[in-house]
């Protein structure tokens, strides 16, 4: 018989731990910013997200998980759910109470995911009342009363249809109404950062903010809506004497999940967008948020840009981008940008590190391929991806300008040197003219042919020297300008740090100058 060693207890425990170990939490979140209905923005953002997710070492929060955690949506329509409630009612009348309970519980889970409003509330109330009937038929009076109270606590004047509910059920319902009226209430004080926001509890509209409600103590699902802005659905525990709640609908309403996770930024307020992105990262429990967007400079090409934000400290770590056009982003450029935002390095010639003036091309209105500075003091530069050969096209003009600068400076120096030689020659004529003046009693006489010749020679040399000085100076200045234009700007690396705590905030700038 072959020998089969028994696994040790340690090995068994290790295998069990490996099998049950939870998946590592997401490290990064990708969210777009701008006009969330822009198909080009959504398409290129999704392409960047896919390129990042394709890296096996990257832990990125999935798009479905983002939607599920912030905006859980029903997989079925109002009509589908109404048909399921009808099926549950049939099961109840046929005495199959367990099956009816299963259908009702399943329907209620999806009803709570529907958009708030009167249609949802009607489905919710119908399901709860049918649940109460079904539980009472099984002798579960407490569970039946709890289901009926889900309706009465928000609509105390709700009336049962006598054609559908037996007298005993209506009597029990009326008793619950009276008991509820005598129950102590708690205040739920609701405010929103957007004035006059509509308030919904369990899908039922109950008023506009600021709003104070007196309700039985318990848990309520709350949503707020103001135009297109919809808050994250949340469970509110109304308890104690007063339960105040402020919903930042300006922030929560700027977040959408479809067609791609997005922060609406119609007003172009960059700082508010960064603040909302950091808060969103904290809500979802990630370490970094990558905000991607389309930037359009005042002139020149369009850019696809990405900014990496640290959630814990709120700092901007790095930023980069590349020129783009159309609905699809270049695959090679996307890959290079992913390399940069995840590592801080750019191995591709499409995205290279370069220090410049600290402004992104879309901020400065320039057509140069330079992105904003990163936290390391470096900048991301992307050559013009719309041209076939950027490097060769850019090198030729720079080389010609550099040669012209050398020629101009050389000619200017030669002209200035010639002016110096003319000045030395003029000194001899000046000395001779002084001698003739001394011989004529301190005056220049027009009859003195030698003095007249020396004077005319000095005038000619003066004109020549002036021309050489002006021309030489202009040539030197022109050469210097051409030299600067032909040279890449190189700013010293600079690091910007920001820190904040409960006592205050501080900022620091460091680098070599």
DAPE-V560584 format. One record per residue. RES is the residue in three letters. BURIAL is b if it has 24 or more other ideal C-beta (glycine too) atoms within 12 Angstrom, else e. Layout:
res/burial
RES/BURIAL
RES/BURIAL
This chain:
res/burial
UNK/e
UNK/e
UNK/e
UNK/e
UNK/e
UNK/e
UNK/e
UNK/e
UNK/e
UNK/e
UNK/e
UNK/e
UNK/e
UNK/e
UNK/e
UNK/e
UNK/e
UNK/e
UNK/e
UNK/e
UNK/e
UNK/e
UNK/e
UNK/e
UNK/e
UNK/b
UNK/b
UNK/b
UNK/b
UNK/b
UNK/b
UNK/b
UNK/b
UNK/b
UNK/e
UNK/b
UNK/e
UNK/b
UNK/e
UNK/b
UNK/b
UNK/b
UNK/b
UNK/b
UNK/b
UNK/b
UNK/b
UNK/b
UNK/b
UNK/e
UNK/b
UNK/b
UNK/b
UNK/e
UNK/e
UNK/e
UNK/e
UNK/b
UNK/e
UNK/b
UNK/b
UNK/b
UNK/b
UNK/e
UNK/e
UNK/b
UNK/b
UNK/e
UNK/b
UNK/b
UNK/b
UNK/b
UNK/e
UNK/b
UNK/e
UNK/e
UNK/e
UNK/b
UNK/e
UNK/e
UNK/b
UNK/b
UNK/e
UNK/b
UNK/b
UNK/e
UNK/e
UNK/b
UNK/b
UNK/e
UNK/b
UNK/b
UNK/e
UNK/e
UNK/e
UNK/e
UNK/b
UNK/e
UNK/e
UNK/b
UNK/b
UNK/e
UNK/b
UNK/b
UNK/b
UNK/b
UNK/b
UNK/b
UNK/e
UNK/b
UNK/b
UNK/b
UNK/b
UNK/b
UNK/b
UNK/b
UNK/e
UNK/e
UNK/e
UNK/b
UNK/b
UNK/b
UNK/b
UNK/b
UNK/b
UNK/b
UNK/b
UNK/b
UNK/b
UNK/b
UNK/b
UNK/b
UNK/b
UNK/b
UNK/b
UNK/b
UNK/b
UNK/e
UNK/e
UNK/e
UNK/e
UNK/e
UNK/b
UNK/b
UNK/b
UNK/e
UNK/b
UNK/b
UNK/b
UNK/b
UNK/b
UNK/b
UNK/b
UNK/b
UNK/b
UNK/b
UNK/e
UNK/b
UNK/e
UNK/b
UNK/e
UNK/e
UNK/e
UNK/e
UNK/e
UNK/e
UNK/e
UNK/e
UNK/b
UNK/e
UNK/e
UNK/b
UNK/b
UNK/e
UNK/e
UNK/b
UNK/b
UNK/e
UNK/e
UNK/b
UNK/e
UNK/e
UNK/e
UNK/e
UNK/e
UNK/b
UNK/e
UNK/b
UNK/b
UNK/b
UNK/e
UNK/b
UNK/b
UNK/b
UNK/e
UNK/e
UNK/b
UNK/b
UNK/b
UNK/b
UNK/b
UNK/b
UNK/b
UNK/b
UNK/b
UNK/b
UNK/e
UNK/e
UNK/b
UNK/e
UNK/b
UNK/e
UNK/b
UNK/e
UNK/b
UNK/b
UNK/e
UNK/b
UNK/e
UNK/b
UNK/b
UNK/b
UNK/b
UNK/b
UNK/b
UNK/b
UNK/e
UNK/e
UNK/b
UNK/b
UNK/b
UNK/b
UNK/b
UNK/b
UNK/e
UNK/b
UNK/e
UNK/b
UNK/e
UNK/e
UNK/e
UNK/e
UNK/b
UNK/e
UNK/b
UNK/e
UNK/b
UNK/b
UNK/b
UNK/b
UNK/b
UNK/b
UNK/b
UNK/b
UNK/b
UNK/b
UNK/b
UNK/e
UNK/e
UNK/b
UNK/b
UNK/b
UNK/b
UNK/b
UNK/b
UNK/e
UNK/e
UNK/e
UNK/e
UNK/b
UNK/e
UNK/e
UNK/b
UNK/b
UNK/b
UNK/b
UNK/b
UNK/b
UNK/b
UNK/b
UNK/b
UNK/e
UNK/b
UNK/b
UNK/e
UNK/b
UNK/b
UNK/b
UNK/b
UNK/b
UNK/b
UNK/b
UNK/b
UNK/b
UNK/b
UNK/b
UNK/b
UNK/e
UNK/e
UNK/e
UNK/b
UNK/b
UNK/b
UNK/b
UNK/b
UNK/b
UNK/b
UNK/b
UNK/b
UNK/b
UNK/b
UNK/e
UNK/e
UNK/b
UNK/b
UNK/b
UNK/b
UNK/b
UNK/b
UNK/b
UNK/b
UNK/b
UNK/b
UNK/b
UNK/e
UNK/e
UNK/e
UNK/e
UNK/b
UNK/b
UNK/e
UNK/e
UNK/b
UNK/b
UNK/b
UNK/b
UNK/b
UNK/b
UNK/b
UNK/b
UNK/b
UNK/b
UNK/b
UNK/e
UNK/e
UNK/b
UNK/e
UNK/b
UNK/e
UNK/b
UNK/b
UNK/b
UNK/b
UNK/b
UNK/b
UNK/b
UNK/e
UNK/b
UNK/e
UNK/b
UNK/b
UNK/b
UNK/b
UNK/e
UNK/e
UNK/b
UNK/e
UNK/b
UNK/b
UNK/b
UNK/b
UNK/b
UNK/b
UNK/b
UNK/b
UNK/b
UNK/b
UNK/b
UNK/b
UNK/b
UNK/b
UNK/b
UNK/b
UNK/b
UNK/b
UNK/e
UNK/e
UNK/e
UNK/e
UNK/e
UNK/e
UNK/e
UNK/e
UNK/e
UNK/e
UNK/e
UNK/e
UNK/e
UNK/e
UNK/e
UNK/b
UNK/e
UNK/e
UNK/e
UNK/b
UNK/e
UNK/e
UNK/b
UNK/b
UNK/e
UNK/b
UNK/b
UNK/e
UNK/e
UNK/b
UNK/b
UNK/e
UNK/b
UNK/b
UNK/e
UNK/e
UNK/b
UNK/e
UNK/e
UNK/e
UNK/b
UNK/e
UNK/e
UNK/b
UNK/e
UNK/e
UNK/b
UNK/b
UNK/e
UNK/e
UNK/b
UNK/e
UNK/e
UNK/e
UNK/e
UNK/e
UNK/e
UNK/e
UNK/b
UNK/e
UNK/e
UNK/e
UNK/e
UNK/e
UNK/e
UNK/b
UNK/e
UNK/e
UNK/b
UNK/b
UNK/e
UNK/e
UNK/b
UNK/e
UNK/e
UNK/b
UNK/e
UNK/e
UNK/e
UNK/b
UNK/e
UNK/e
UNK/b
UNK/e
UNK/e
UNK/e
UNK/b
UNK/e
UNK/e
UNK/b
UNK/b
UNK/e
UNK/b
UNK/b
UNK/e
UNK/e
UNK/b
UNK/e
UNK/e
UNK/e
UNK/b
UNK/e
UNK/e
UNK/e
UNK/e
UNK/e
UNK/e
UNK/e
UNK/e
UNK/e
UNK/e
UNK/e
UNK/e
UNK/e
UNK/e
UNK/e
UNK/e
UNK/e
UNK/e
UNK/e
UNK/e
UNK/e
UNK/e
UNK/e
UNK/e
UNK/e
UNK/e
UNK/e
